[in-house]
Amino acid sequence: MKWLLIFWAAPVTLLTGWYGLSYYDMSFGVFMLTRQAHDLVFAIYGHVLGIPPETIPPLVARAMVVDSAIVFALVGLRKRRQFQSSMPTTRIVASQ
């Protein structure tokens, strides 16, 4: 389970880090972090997919949300017994 979370979190972190830095043109001297590279990457993806480049970031964000929901659902499913045992049990007593 630990490796599933690592293999999920690493690409998500790298992609969002790259997107944020390149979108705001914080390049630190690295071409791949420039706004020019950002626009070039999305222009290439847009050309390959046959869609306008400005529609790609929302699609990627939506895919990341769905993937994250699936990963967290798997983690919750695997750890549900731990979650249930940590929750206090309450009894509802019917009043007469």
C-alpha positions as CSV (number, residue, x, y, z in Angstrom):
1,M,0.0,0.0,0.0
2,K,2.9,2.3,0.7
3,W,4.3,1.8,-2.8
4,L,0.9,2.5,-4.3
5,L,0.8,5.9,-2.6
6,I,4.4,6.6,-3.5
7,F,3.8,5.8,-7.2
8,W,0.7,7.9,-7.2
9,A,2.1,10.9,-5.3
10,A,5.4,11.2,-7.2
11,P,3.9,11.9,-10.7
12,V,1.1,14.1,-9.2
13,T,3.7,16.2,-7.3
14,L,6.0,16.5,-10.3
15,L,3.2,17.4,-12.7
16,T,1.6,20.0,-10.4
17,G,5.1,21.4,-9.5
18,W,6.1,21.7,-13.2
19,Y,2.7,23.2,-14.2
20,G,2.7,25.8,-11.4
21,L,6.3,26.8,-11.9
22,S,6.1,27.0,-15.7
23,Y,2.7,28.7,-15.7
24,Y,4.0,31.5,-13.6
25,D,7.4,31.5,-15.5
26,M,9.5,30.8,-12.4
27,S,12.3,29.1,-14.4
28,F,15.3,29.4,-12.2
29,G,17.4,29.2,-15.4
30,V,15.9,25.9,-16.5
31,F,14.2,26.1,-20.0
32,M,11.6,23.4,-19.1
33,L,10.2,25.7,-16.4
34,T,9.7,28.7,-18.7
35,R,6.3,29.8,-19.9
36,Q,7.6,29.3,-23.5
37,A,8.2,25.6,-22.8
38,H,4.8,25.4,-21.0
39,D,3.0,26.8,-24.1
40,L,5.1,24.6,-26.4
41,V,4.3,21.4,-24.5
42,F,0.5,22.1,-24.5
43,A,0.7,23.1,-28.2
44,I,2.3,19.8,-29.0
45,Y,-0.2,17.8,-26.9
46,G,-3.1,19.8,-28.5
47,H,-1.8,19.1,-32.0
48,V,-1.4,15.4,-31.3
49,L,-4.8,15.1,-29.6
50,G,-6.5,17.4,-32.1
51,I,-8.0,19.7,-29.5
52,P,-7.2,23.3,-28.5
53,P,-4.2,23.5,-26.2
54,E,-6.1,25.6,-23.6
55,T,-8.6,22.7,-23.0
56,I,-5.8,20.3,-21.9
57,P,-5.1,21.6,-18.3
58,P,-8.7,21.2,-17.1
59,L,-8.8,17.7,-18.5
60,V,-5.5,16.8,-16.8
61,A,-6.8,18.3,-13.5
62,R,-10.0,16.3,-13.8
63,A,-8.1,13.1,-14.5
64,M,-5.9,13.7,-11.4
65,V,-9.0,14.2,-9.2
66,V,-10.5,11.0,-10.5
67,D,-7.3,9.1,-10.0
68,S,-6.9,10.5,-6.5
69,A,-10.4,9.5,-5.6
70,I,-9.7,6.0,-6.8
71,V,-6.4,5.7,-4.8
72,F,-8.0,7.1,-1.6
73,A,-11.0,4.7,-2.1
74,L,-8.6,1.8,-2.3
75,V,-6.7,2.9,0.8
76,G,-10.0,3.4,2.6
77,L,-11.2,0.0,1.5
78,R,-7.9,-1.7,2.7
79,K,-7.9,0.1,6.0
80,R,-11.6,0.1,6.8
81,R,-11.3,-2.3,9.7
82,Q,-8.7,0.0,11.3
83,F,-11.1,3.0,10.8
84,Q,-14.0,1.1,12.2
85,S,-12.1,0.0,15.3
86,S,-10.9,3.5,16.0
87,M,-14.4,5.0,15.8
88,P,-16.3,4.9,19.2
89,T,-19.3,2.8,19.2
90,T,-22.4,4.5,20.3
91,R,-25.7,2.9,21.3
92,I,-29.0,4.5,20.7
93,V,-31.3,3.6,23.6
94,A,-34.9,3.9,22.9
95,S,-36.6,6.0,25.5
96,Q,-39.9,4.8,26.8
